[in-house]
Amino acid sequence: GRRWYRTGDLVHRRADGAFEFRGRVDRQVKIQGHRVELEEVETLLRSCPGVGDAAVLMRGDSAESQHLVACFSGIGGSAPTSDAVAEFLGERLPLPAVPKRFIAMQRWPLSLNGKLDRAALAARVDEQANAVARADTRWRSHAEEALAGIWKRCLPASAIHRHASFLAIGGTSLLALQVSAQVRRQLRRNLTPIDVLRFPLFCEQARRIEAALSFDGADAAASPSAAQLPLTRAQQTMLAASQLDASGCAYLVHVALHLDAPSDRVAVRRAFARLADRHPALRMTLAVDRDMAHASVRDALPALWWREHDELAEPPTDQCWPSALLATINRRLDVAHDGVMRVDFWPVSGGASLLVWTVHHIAIDEASVDRCLHELDRLIAGAELPPVYGSPLVFAAIEKAWADHAAAHTWVDRLIGSLTSQPAPVDRSPAPGREVTVVIPATLGARLHPACARLSVTPFAPLLAAYGLALQDVFGAPCRFVSTPFSRRIEPELVEPVGCFIDLCFVEAGARAGETLAETLTRVNQSVLQLQRPTFLPHHTIVESIAARDPSVSPHLNAFGFTWRFDPARSLPFGPARARLLRVPQQGARFGVCLHVAMVDGELCCSIEAVESAFVRGHVNAVATAFVRRLEAMCEVSELHVGAVLRDERAASSASGSVELVAVLRASWQRWVGTTSAPIAASTDFLHCGGNSLTVMRMTAQLRREHGLRIDAGAFLARPTFATLCELAGEPPTRSPGHCVIVGPFDARHVLVLIPGKGGQALGLYALAEQMQRRFGDDHAIAIPDLEAMLSQAPQQHALWFLYERIGQLLKELGPQRIGALVGFSLGGILALRLAQQFAGTMRPPVWLLDSYAPRAMARNLWLRIERRLAHSLLRRKHVANRATTQSDDSVSNGMHDGASELEPQWDAIQAELCRESAAAPGVEVHLIQARHTVDHVGLLWRRRTNGFNPKCYAHWYLHEIDAKHLELPRSLAAETAGLFASGLRWA
C-alpha cells in the first residue's frame, strides 16, 4: 500500500530508492489513532496551579500499550497532587491526550549543559514503573486475584500489578466491555464499562468490585453509572444539529396516546419512572462544551419531567391538532438540564385522556418506542419485569468496529462528481417547517402488493425509487440522492435496550442517465438489500470530506430524506385502558424534504415533512403529485433485470433436504413472528405474518449464532417466504463453516484463508483480515479458522491430525477453486504449508508466511538460545546488582507463540510434533513477510535471512521485510502488512 508523508516526518532513503519512516522532527506522537503534540500538553501542564516545570513522555512498546506519562515539579517545594493535575488536564484535553501516569519530581535529570536529559528521564520513569510492578504483584483479596485473571485474558500486555492502569497497558473501550462482562459473569458483581474507563487503576477496580453488591443472574440490571457515556457519531451529529435547530422541535419524537377509559395518573406516572429506571438512555443529559459532546446518566428523572394540563373538550386526531396543543408539546427540550424526555397529560371530557410522551431522537428510535409501549402496559399493571439484557453502550463500540470507510470515500467521490456546481435545491435544515398528508388512491395501494409479489421485492424499494424519480421531476436530474435510516439492532445485546441504534445511509434513488424504469428499480432494490448488511456508513466522514473538498455540495447532503415503517401499532393495551396511537405532525424539518411512508392495516399512509420555504415555493405539492404518478408507473414494471431473484419454490423445498433443518427454521420463524392457527406452508410470507426487516435480521443472527446457519437477510427479504428460507439455509455456500470467522461477503469470488498462530484465536487476526478485505474489495472474503475452538474438541493424542482434518474440511466447504491464498501467522504458516501439500492435487494457491520460522531450525537452536540467555542473565546479575531488567514479549518469542491459552499442553504437543517434521513443500510458491526487529532476538545460527527455511525446498521463494516486531504485524501494523500482502499477491 501507499504511505502519505506529512511535513515534519523524518525518513531514510534506502539503497533501492524506497523511503523508510524513522519518526518525527517535532514531538508529535500518535495515541489510539489521535495525533498529539507533546509540547502543547507540556505547556498546558505548566499552566496548572502549583506546577513549576513539566515534561511529557510517551512510553510503551506497542500501539496497544503506548501511553503518555506526565512528570512535573512544584513551586516552592510543594507540588499539587496527581489527582488534581489529572483533573486539570482532563477538563482541557481530549481523552487520548490526557497522560495516564503522573510523577511528581523532586530533582530533574540534567545533561552536561544544564538542559533536561529526556533519555535519563525516560529511564527513571521506566525504572519506577518496574519497581511498582515488582512491589505490587501480591494480591490482597479474592477480588484482586480474580480481576488479575480477567485482565490477563482480555488485555494485550502482561505486566499487571496493583497500580497498573487499564488504559496504559492497552485497554480500550472494546476491551472495557469484555472486562465488564467477565466480572459480571465470574464474580457476580456489576463493574460497568464506564467504571472500567473512569477508574483505570487495577486496585481501584478491585475496590469497586468488593464494594458492589452480589447478585443472582435474575436480578442483575446492566445499567451504566451516572458518569460520562460514549456517544456514537450519529448521536454527536444529531446533538450538534439540534443545537442549530431554530424550531427547537425537529429532533423531538412524540408518542401521543389517546386513552379511551379513565386512567390512574399516579400509576401511569410511576410506570414511566420505572421505565426510565430500567433504561439509562431515558435518564441522559447532554451538553456540547468546546465542540465536544458529553452525555451522562442521572440517578432519576428531573423534577419537571411530568406535567398535567387542563381538561380538553375533545382529543386531537391524526394530522389535525390545535395550534395551542402543538405549541405545548413542541416547546424546546433543554437536554442539558431537563434530560431527554418529558410527559404531558391532559384529561379529556367523557373520562378519556391524552398522553404525549416526548423524547429527544438521540435517545430513542422506532423499535425502542414499540418496546417501551409494551413494557409500560405491564408496568402500569404492577408487573415485575426481568432485567434488560445488554447495554446501549455496546452500540458505540459496534458502530466503530463496523464502520465502512471505503464506502464513505466512494460516496464522497460520487456525490461530488454528481452535485458539483449544482444550486441547493431547498433551504438548509434543520429548520422550522410542517408536515402534510399525501393522499394515496386506494386502488394504487391495492396494486402495489401484487406488483411487489411479482417482482420479488418488498414495498420499500419501489416506494424509494418512486420518491427519487419524483425528486428528479421537481428539482432536476442530479437531485437523486436520498438519506434513509436503517436499524442496526442485529446483535443480541442491542435487542432489549432503549436507544437510537440507527445508521443513516445514502441511496441513489433516482434514475441515472439512460436507465429504464426497470433498471432503476433493480439498482435501488440491490442497494437496499446491500444496506441490510451489518455495516455502518461513517456519515461524519462524508460530511467532513465534502466540506473540505467542495463546500458547494454540502447543502445537498441534508436535502432529501425517506423513512419507512411496516404495520406500526395503532391500537394497543395500556393498563386497564386501550390506547390509540396518534400521529403528531412535525413543526420542525430534519431534512429539506422528507417522505414518511407507513403500511398500516394493509394501506399506505404517506406524509411529507419539509422546511417552510418548500411549501411556499410549491415544491411539496409538486413532489407529492410526482410521487403518486411515479408509483403508478412502478406498479407496471413487469420484471427486474437481475437473475438472482429467487422464484422456484419447489426447488427451495427440495434444497432443504433435512427434516431437522426444516424443524429448526420453523421454530425460529415462530419465535420471531409468533404462532398462527394456519400451518407454515412453503408460500407463507414472513412479512404478512407480522415480520419486518428488523425481525429478519434478528432471526438470521439467531440462526447463525445457535445453529451455524448463515442466511443472507437481503436475499430472504427479496422473497420472504418459508420456501426461500429453506433454500437459503440448504445452500452449501450460505451455510457458515463451523469454527470460522468470515470477513467480507460470504459469496465472494475469491477467499483468502488466514490461519492463526499458537493460541489459535480467530479474533486476534480480525484487524489484519479487515485491512486485507478493504484492499481487495467485495470480490474477496477473508476466512479465519478458529483453531482454539477446533482444538477444544480434538482428542488428546492426535491434536495435530485433528486440526489438519478440520481445516481441510473448511477448505472443502469454502470451495478449493475459490481459495486465492493460504496465509499463516507464525505457527499457522507451518500449518498452511502442510495444507498446501495436502491439497496439491486440487488447488495450488500461494502460501504467505507472516513471520513464521522453520520448525526444525527452531528446535536445533532452542537449547543453544537457552544456554546463551542463561549465561547472559548470570553475568548481568553478577556485574549489575540490584538493577531490574525487562524484556518485551517479542524479544523472547520463538516466532510461534502468540498468546497464552487454556489449551497450552495441546499446543506444546503440536509444536513439538511439527519440529520433528520437514517444512519442505515442493511445487508450492512461498512468500515470507519477515519482522526484522524480532529475528535478531530469535537466535538462529543459519539462514537468518529466511527465518530458517531453505528456499530450495519450494517452487518459488519471495522475501518481504518489515521493520517491526513479531506481534506488531497483525496488530498495530495490520494496515502495512495487508498492503504488502495485497501488492505482492496482485503482482504474482
N, C-alpha and C positions, 0 to 999 in steps of 0.2 A: 504494500500500500504506500501511498504518498504521505509525506510529512510536510506540514507547513511550518516555517520558522517565523518567529516573532523578533522584533527589534530588541536586542539585548541578549539573545541566545548565543551561547558560546559553543562553536562547533570545531571539529578537526577534519581536515580533508585527508582521506586515506589514499593509498597508492593507486587504487582503482578509480579514483575520482569521486567516490561517494562521500557524503558528509556524515560525520558521526557526532551526535549530540552529546556535549560534555557538561552542560549546565547553563547557568545564567551569569551575565556580567553583574547585574544588580542582585539583590537578595530576594527576588520573587520566588515563592515556592508554591506548590500545588498540594492542597489538602482536601481530600474527599471530592476531587473534581473542581475545587474552587481555587482560584489564584489569589494568593495573599502576599502583600508587601510587608516584610518583616519590619522595615523602617517605620511604616505607618503604625504598626502595633506598638513598637517601642516608643514612638512619640506620644501616643495616647496613654501608654502606661506611665510615662514620666509626668503626665498631667494629673495623675491620680493624687488626691490629697495625701500627704505624708510620704510620698515616694520621691527619693532623690535621683538616683541613676537606675537605668534598666537595660536589659538585653533580652532578646527573644531568640531562641534556637529551635530548629526543627530536628527531632530525634525520631528514631525508628528505622528498621532495616527494610521494610516493605511498604507498599502503598496502604495495606490494611492497618499497619501498626504505626504509621507516621503521625506525629502529633507535635504541637508546639509546647515549649517549656519557657516560662517567663521567670527570669531572675531579676530581683530588684533589691535595692538598699533603701534604708530610711533616711530621714533628715534629723540631724542632731542625736544620733544614737538610737532613736526609736523608729520602728517601721510598722506600717499597718499590717493587719492580719491577712493571710492568704485569701480568706473568705471575702474580706472587704474588697481586696483588689479584684478578685474574680467577679464579684457582683458589679463593680465599677465597669469592667470591660464588657461583661455580658449585656449591660444596658446600651452599649455603644457600638458593638461589633456584631456582625453576623456570626452564627454559631461556629462555622468551621474556622473562623479567625480567632476565636477565644482560646487561649492556652489551656491545656488540660492539667498542667502541673505548675505550681508556683513555689519558688525557692527564695527565701529571704537570705541575702548575702551579707556577711559581716565584713569580708575583705574580697576584693575583686582580683583575679589573676591578671597581672600586667606583663607586657613584653618589656624588652630592654629599653625601648624608647618611651615607656610610660603609657602606652595605649593598651586597650583591653585585648587580652590574649584569648580569642574566641576558641581556639583549639583546646587550650587548657581548661577553659570554662566548660566546654562540651565534655571533656574527660571527667571533670569534677561532677557534672550533672549525672553522667552515666554511673560513676562510682557510687554516688549517693543512692541512685535507683537500685543498684545491685545490693548495696548494704541493707536497704529497706526490704528488698526481696528476701535476702538471707535471714533477716531477723523476724519476718512475718509469715513464715510458711508453716507454722504450727497452728492448727485450727483450734479455736477456743470453745466451740459449741457444735452441736449436731447440724445446725443451720449452716454454719460456715463450711463444714466438711461437705455437706450435700451441695451447697452452692458452688463450691470449687469443682466438683464433678460436672456440674451443669456447664460452667464456664469452659472447662476443658473440652467438652463435646461441641460447644457452639462457637467458640472463638478461634481465630486462626493462630493466635500466639499461645505459648505455653507458660510464660513467666507470670504465674498467678500467685499473688500473696495478699495479705490482709489489706494493704493500702494500694493495691493495683487499681488502675482506673479502667473501667469498661471501654471508654472511648479511646484511651491511649494505647490499648493493646489490640485495636482492630474492631471494636464494637461499632455497629451501625444500627439504623432504625429497624432494618430487617432482622438482624441478629437479636435486637431487643425483643421483638415479637417471639422469637424462638426461646429466649431465656424465660420470658414471662410464661409461655405455655408450659415449659419444662417444670418451672417452680409450681405452677398450678397443678400439674399432673402428678408430680412426685411428692411434693411437700404438703399438698392440700392447703396452700396459703395463696393469697392474692397479691402478687407483685406485678403491677401493670407495666406495660411497655414505657409509659411516660415516667413511672418511677425509676425504671432502669436507666433512662437517659438523664433524668433530673438528679439522681443520686448515683453517679458512675462509680464511686469507690466501693470496693468489694465489702469492706466492713460495714459501710452504710446500708448496703442492700441486705446484708445478713441481719443487721439490727431491725430493719423494717419487716423482714420475714418473721423474725422472732416475735415482734410486736403484733403482727397480724393475727386475726382470729382464724382458727382452723375451721374448715367447713367440710360438709359432705358434698358429694357431687351434685346432689339435688338442689342445694340452696346456695350455690355459688353464682353470683352475678358478676359477670365480667364488665365492669364499668370503669372508665378512666377516672383518675383522681381530678380534683379541682386544680388543674395545672395547665401549662401550655400544651396545646394539641397541635399536631401537624395538620395543615390544610392542604388539600390537593391543589394542583394547578388550576383546575376548573373552578374550585371554590374561591381561590385567590382572585381569579379573573372576575368571577361573579360579584365578589365583595367590592372590588375596585370599581366595577361598572355601576353598582348600586349607589356608591358614593357620589357618582356623577349624574345620577338619575334625577332630573328636575321634577318628575311627577311624584317621586317617593314611593311608588307602588308597583313599578314594573316587575320587581322580583318578589312580590308577595304572592303566596299561594293561599287562596281562600277555599276552605272546606265549609260550605253552607249546608246546614241540615234543618229541614222543616219537620219538627216532631209533631205527630198527629194526636198525641194524648198528653195529659198533664205529666210533667216530669219532676222528679225530686232534684231541685237545684243543688242541694248540698251533696247528694250522691254523684251528680254529674261532675261537679267541681272536684270532688275527691277522686273520681276516676281519672280526670285529666292530670291531677297532681301525681297519682300513682303511675300514670303512663309516662310522665316526664322522669319520674324516679327510675323507671326501667330503661329508658333510652337517653343516654347522656347528650346526644345531639340536640335534644329539645331544651337543654339547660345551658347551651353555649352562650357566651358573649363574645362579640367580635369587635376588633378595632384595627385601624391602619395607622401605624406610627412610623414616621420616617420611611414611607414607601414599603414598609414591611407589614404583612397581615398577621395578626395574632388571634388566637382563639383559646378560650379557657372554659371550663365547666364549673358551674356553681353547684353548691350542695342542694339548693332548692330553687324553685322559680321565684322571680322578683315579686314584690308586693302587689303591683298593679297589673298582673297578667290576666286577671278575671275582672270583667266589668259588666254590670247589669244596667239595662236601659228601661225606659218607659214602655208601656204596652203598645203594640201595633194593632191597628184596626184590621188589617189583613196582611198576610205574608206576601213577599215578592214571588215572582215566577221566573223561570229561565229567561235570561236576557232582558228582563223587564224589572228593573229595580229603581225605586225612587232615588233621586239625586242626593237627598239628605242621607239616606241609608248608605249609599255608595261612598259618600264623603267620610262617613264614620268609619267604615271598615277599611278604607284605603288611606287612613291617616298614616303618616310616616312612622315606621318602626325603628326606634333607636336601639340598634343591636349592641351598641357598646354598653348601655346602661339597663335597658329593658329586656335584653335577651332576644331570642329568635322567634318567640311565639306569644300569642295572646288569644283570649276567648271573649267574644261579645255575646251577650244573652238578652233576648227580647221575649217577654211573654206576648202571646197573640190572643186576641179576643176569641172566646169559644173554648179555651182550655189548651190550645196548641201553643207552640213556642218556636222561636227561631234561634238557632245557634250558629255562629260563624267563628270557625277556628282558623286563625291566620298564622302562617308560618313563613319565615324567610326561605326562599328557594335553596339557599346554601345549606340548609339543614334537612331537606326533605325532597323526595321525588314521588312520582305517582304510585310506585309499588309500596313505598313507605306509608302513603295515605291509606291505601287499602288495608295494610296490616294494622295500622293504628285504629281504624274504624272497627275492625274485627276484635281487637283487644279491648276497646272501650266498651263494647257491648257486654263483654264478660266482666270487666271491672266494675261497671255500674251495678251489676247483679251481685257484687261482692265476692266473685270467684278469685281463687288464688292461682296465678299463672306460673308456669315453670319459668326458670331464669332464661334470659336471652342468650342463645348460643352465638358466639362470635363477637366482633367488636368493629365499630366504624373506623377505628384506627388502621385496620388492615387495608382499607381501600387506598390510602395514600401510598403505602408500600407497593401494592399491586399496580397502581397507576404508573409508578416509576419503573417497575420491572417490566411492564408490558408496553412501554412507550415505543412507538414505531417511528423513529426519527427519519428513517429512509423515506417513508411515505410522506412525512411532513415536508421534506425538501422537494419531493416530486410535486406536491401540491403548490409549493411556492413558485416553482417554475411554470406550472400550468396556469395558475391564476395571473401571474404577471404577464405571461405570453398572451392571455386572452383579454385582459382588462386594462392593460396599459393605455393611458391617454383617453380612457372612456370616462365621461362625466358621471358623477354619483347619481344613481337612479332615484334615490329618496334621501330625505334628511337623515342625519345621524341619529342613532338610538343608543341607549335607552332614552326615551323622551315621553312627554305626555301624549296620549293617544286614546283610542277607543276600540271597541270590538263590535262587529255587526254579524248577523247571521247570513249565511249563504244558503239560499233555497235550492235544494236538490230535488228535481222531479222524482216522484215515487217510481215511475217507470224506469228511470235511469238507474236508481238503486237496485231495482229488481233485475236489470240486465247485467249489472256488474258481477253478481255471484256466478252465473253460468259462464261468463267470459273468463273469470279467474280460474274456474274449474277446467275450462277448455285449454287455457294457456299454461296450466300448472303453476300458477303464481298466487301469492297472497294479494289482497287488495292494496297493500302498501305500495307495491311497485307501480301499478297503473295510476294510482292517485298521485304519487310523487311525480311521475313522468308528465301527467296532465297538468300539474301545477307548474312544472318547469317550462313546458311549452306555452302555458298562459302568460308567464312572466316574459318570455321572449316576444309574444304577440304585443305586449303592452310597452315594454321597456327596451326592446331590441335584442338581436341575436346573441350578443356577448353575455347578457344577463341570464345565464342558465345555471348558476351555481347556488345551491341551497344548503343551509345548515340545518341539520336534524339530529336530535339526541337519540342515543342508543343506550339501553340499560346494560350495566356490566355486573349484575349480581350473579355471576356464574359460580364463584367459589362458595362452599358451604358456610364459611364464616361471614358471608355477606347476605345470606338469605333472611335472617331474622332481625338484624339491627336496623334502626331507622337512620337515614342519612340521604345525601344526594350522591348516588352511585351511578352517574351517567357519564357518557363520553359524547361530546359534541363533535360531529363529523361533517365534512363537506361531501356533497353528492353533486355530480354534474347531471342535473335533472332534465335539462333541455336537450334539444337536438343539435348535433354537430352538422357541419356543412355537408350536404349530400346524403344525409341519413334519411331512410324511410321511417315511417311511424313504427313499424315492427322492429326495425333495428334499434331505434331509440329505446323502446320498451325493453328489448332484450338486454341492452347495455345497462340500463338503470336497474333492472332486476338482478343482473350479475353483481353490480356494485352493492346492492342491498344485501345480497347473500354473503358477499365477502366481508361486509361490515358486521356480520354476526360473529365473526371470529374474535377470540379473546385478545384483542389488542387495543391500544389507546393511541389516538391521534393527538400528538402534543400541540394543541391549538395555539398555545402561547408562542411556540417556536415559529409557527407560520406567521402570526401577527408581528412578532419582533423582526423576523427576516424581511417581510414585505415592507414594514415601516422603514427599515434601513436601506433597502434596495430601490423601492419605488413607492413613496408615500401616497401617490395619487390612487393607488389600488386599495389602500386601507379602508376607505368608506364603503367599498363593496363587500367587505368581509362580514358585516353585520346587517346587510341589506335585506336578505330574504331568509325566512325560517319556515319549518314544516314540522308538525307533531301529529302523531297517530296513536289512537287507543282503540283496542278491540274490546267491545262489550263491557264498558265500565259499569260498575254497580249503580243503580238508580234508587232502588228501594231496599233497605236493609234494616235488621233489628237493631234497636238502640235501647237496651234495658227493657223496661215494660212497654215502651212505645215502639212504633215503626217510624223510621226516618227516611225522608226522601231527599236525595242529594240534589241540590240546586246548583246550576252553573252560574258563576258570578262573572259578568262582563268586565273585561280588563279596562282600566283607565290609564294604564301606562304601557308603552310598547317596548318589548325587549329587542325586537327587530324592526326594520323599516316597514316590512310587510310580512306577516306570518299567517299561514293557513293552518287551522286546527281542525282535524278530522277525527271523528269517533264513530264506531259502529255500535249502535245502541238498539238492542232487540231486533237486529237484522236490518236496521235502517241507517242510512248515512246522515250524520249530523255535522255540519260544517260551519265554521265561522272564520272571519278574517280579523286579525288584530294588526293595527297599523298606527304609525305616527299621524298626528293631526293633519300635516300637510298633504299626506297621501289621500285623505278624504277630500280635502279642499280642491285638489287638482283632478279629482275624478279617477285616480288610479285604482282605488279599491273596487269600485263598481266595475271598472273595465277588467280587472283581474278575475272577479267573480264570474262575469259573463263568459270570458275566455276559458276559464277553468271548466265550466259546465259543458261548453262546446267541445273542448279537447277530451274530456272524459267520455263523452258520447262517441267520439272517434276511437278512443281506446277500446271500447266495447266491441268495435267492429273488426279489430285485428284478429286474423284467422289463426296464426301460429307464430311462435317465436323463431328466431333464426339461430338456434343452437341445437346441437344434437345431444346435449347432456341431460335433457329433461326426462324424468322417469315417467313411463307411460304404461308398461305392461305389468299389470298386477299379477297375472298368472305366473310370470317369470319370477316375480318377487316372492310369491307363495312357495314356489319350488326351491328358490335360492336359500330359504331359511334352513331347510333340511334337518331341523332338530326340534323335536317336541319340547325338550327342556329349554331351548333358546326362546321359542315362542312363548312359553310359560313365563320366562323371566321378563320378556318385553311386555307381555300383557299385564303383569303385576306392576311394572314400572309405569305403564300407561295409566292404570287405575290409581296409582299413588298420586299422580300429579293432576289428574282431571276428575278423579272420583269415579265411583261405580254408578252404572246406569242399569235400568231394567232391561234394555236391549243388549244382547251379547256383542262383543267386539268382533266385527267382521273385517274382511280384507279391505273393504271400501270405506270403513268408518273413518271419518275425518277428525283429526285431533283438534282443529280449531272450532269445529262445530260442537265438540264436546265440552267447550269452555276453556280450552288451552289457548295460549298465545306464544309469541316468540320468546318471551322471558321464561315461561314454563318449559318450552322446548330446550332452551339452553341448560336449564336446571336438570331436566330429565337426562339429557345426553351426558352431562357432567356426572350424574349419579351412576349411570350405566358404565361409564369409563372407570370411575373410582371403585365401584363394588364388583364389577364383573369383567373388567378389562375390555369392554366393547367401545371402540372409537367410532362414533357415528357423526357424520357431517351434518351439523344442525342446519346449515344453509340448504343442502340437498333435500333434507326432510321437509323444510318449510316450502320448498318448491312444489311438493305434492305431499301434503301432510296426512297421508292415510296409513293405516296399520300395515298394509302390504308394503308400503315404501319403507317403513321402519324395519320390517323383517328383512327386506332386501339389503338395506344398508348394513344391518347387523350381520348378515350372512356373507357379505363380500369379503374375501380374504384381505384385499388392500385396506379396507377400512377397519379391520379388527386390530386393535393395538397389540403388538407383540408383548409378551409378558416380560416384566422387569426391564423396561426400556423407556427412555425419555426421548421424545421426538421434538426437535426444534425446527419449525418451518412447516410448510404444507405436507401432510402425510402422503398425498398422491403426487408428490414432485417427481419429475422425470429422473433425477439422479439422487442418490443417497450416499452421504459420506458417513462412515461408521467411525465414531470416536471412542476408543477403548480406554477407560481409566487405568490408573496405576494401582500400586499397592494401597489397599483400603477400599477401592472399588466403588466409591460413592459417585453416582452419576451427577449429582448436583455440584460436585466440585469442579466439573468441567463445563458447567452451564454457561458461564460468562464467555469462555472461548467458543463454544458452539454457537452462541448468539452472534458473536462477532463474525464467525465464519459464514453463517447463514446470511447476514446482511451483505457480505461482499459478493456472494454468489446469487442472491435473489431467490425468488419463489420457485425458480427452476431446480433448486437443490433443497434437500432436507438433511438435517444432521441427526443421526441416531446414536444415542449414548447408552450402551448396555449398563444396567445397574449390577455390577459384579458382586457387590456386597449382598444384595437380595438373592442373587443366584447361589452364592456360596453358602448362605444360611440354610439352604435346602440340600447341600451336597453331602454325600457320605464322607465319613472321616478319613477313610483310607484312599479315596480316589477323587480328591477335590479337583485336581488339575484336569483329569479326564472329563469330569462333570462340567467344568467351565467350558472346555472345548465343545462339548456336545450342545450346551445351551446356547452359546454364542453362534455355533453353526446353525442351529435351528432358527435363531433370529435372522441370520443372513438369508436363509431359505425363505422365511416369511416375508422379508423385505423384497426379495427377488434378486438373485445373483446378477441378472443383467442390468439392474439399476445401480449396483454398487460402483461408485466412482473412485473411491479410495478407502483404504483402511488406515486409520490414524491411531497411533498408540502413544499414550503419555507414560514415560518411564517404563515400569514393568509391563504396562499394556502394549508397548511396542513389540516386546518379545512374543506376546500372545498374538499380535497382528501378523508377525512373520509366520508363526505356526499355522494360522488360519489361511494365509495366502498359499502356503504349501498344500494345505488340505483341500482347498477348492481350486487348485491349479487347472483341473480339467474343465471346470465350468466357467471360471472367470479369472482374469489376470489384472486386477486393479493394482496400482502402485501402493506401496506401503510407506507411510511417513512416520518416522520415529521422532517423537518430541523428547529429546534429551534422554533417550534410552541408552543403556550400557550393555555390552556383550556379557552375558551371564557367566561364561567360563572365565573371561578375563577378570571379572569382579571376584570370582571365587579364588583364583590364583593369588590375587593381590590382597585378599581380605586380611590374612594373618600378618602379612608384611606391614599393612597400614596400621593394624592394631599395635604391633610391636613398636613401630615408629612413633605413634602418638603416645604410647605409654612411656617410652623413654623421654620424649619431649616434655611430657607432663611432670615426670620425676625431676628432670633437670630444672624445669621452671619453678617447681615448688622449692627446690633446694636453694636456688640463687635469688628468687624473687619472693621473699617471705611476706606473708600477710597481705598478699595482693590477689584479689579475686579476678579470674579471667572468665569471660563468657564467650560463647561461640554460637553463631546462628545455626539454626537447624539445617540450613543449606550447606554449610561448610562441612558437616559431618555426614551428610546424606550420601548414600551409595548410589544415588541416582535412581533408586527404585522405590524407596519408601516415601509415601505421600501423605501419611497421616495415621494416627492410631486408630485401631478398630477393635471391637469385641471379638472379631474372628482372627486375632493375631496369630494363634497357633496354626490355623489353616493356611494363612498367607505365608508364614515362615516355611511350612512344608512345601507349598507351591514354589516358592523362590528357590529352596534347596533342590527340588526336582529339576527346575529349569537350569540350574547351574551345572547339572550333570549332563545336559544335552548340548548339542551343537546348534548355533543360531544360523547356520548356512541355509540359504533358500535360493538355489539356482533357478534362473528364469524369472526372478522377481525384481522389479525396479524398486529401489530403496532410496528414500530421501531422509537425511538426518538433519534435524534442527538442533544445534549444539548450544547449550548455555555456557559461554566461555568462562564466566566467573565461578562456575561450580566445578568445572573439570580440573581446575588447579588444586582443589581440595580432595578429589576422589582418590588420587594416589595411583593411577595406572602407571605401570612400568613400561609399557609399549603401546603403540597405536593410540597415543593421546589425541591425535587429530581426528580419529574416527570413533572415539569412545570405546575402544577395544574391539571393534568389528573389523573383519577382514573384507575389504571391498571386492576382492576377487571371488568371493563366495556368492555374488549376486550378479544378475544380468546387467544392471546399471547401478551406479552409486553416485549420489549427489550430496554435497555437504553445504549446509546453510548455517551461518553463525549469527548469534545474537549476544550482545554484551549484556548479559543478565544472569540471574541466579536461577537455579532449577525450578523452584516453586513459583517464580515470577512469570514463567511462560504462560500458564493457564489463568493467572490471576491479574496482577497489575499490568502485565504486558500482553494481555489477551489480544488487544487490537493489533499490536505489532506482529505477534505470532500468526494471527489469522491473515494479516496482509501478506506476510511472507509465504504462507501456505497457498493462498489464493493465486498469487503471482506465479509461483512455481508450478502449480497444478495446471493453470491455463497455458503456461509456456510449454509444459510437457505434452 
